[in-house]
Amino acid sequence: MEQPVHPFSELFAQLGLADDEASIRRFIASHAPLPEGMRLEEAPFWTVAQAQLLREERLEDADWIVVIDQLNVAMHATPQP
């Protein structure tokens, strides 16, 4: 499998969120799991701009898609205690 063009932390920075490992883990732990069938960009905690970025990058199948898919998987997984 090809390495993503962007690191996972860079997606958080692009979304205007703290992008250090501890902050990313806290974000995922506090918002996961999303309900089954809910698209990542439909989650209620995103700002309009954040949701739009995620939606546009998914539709364009841009080079961000790999890390967006990783975030989607993480957000739909049940957090580990």
Secondary structure, DSSP 8 states (H G I E B T S, - for coil): ----SS-HHHHHHHTTS--SHHHHHHHHHHH----TT--GGG-TTS-HHHHHHHHHHHHHT-TTHHHHHHHHHHHHS----
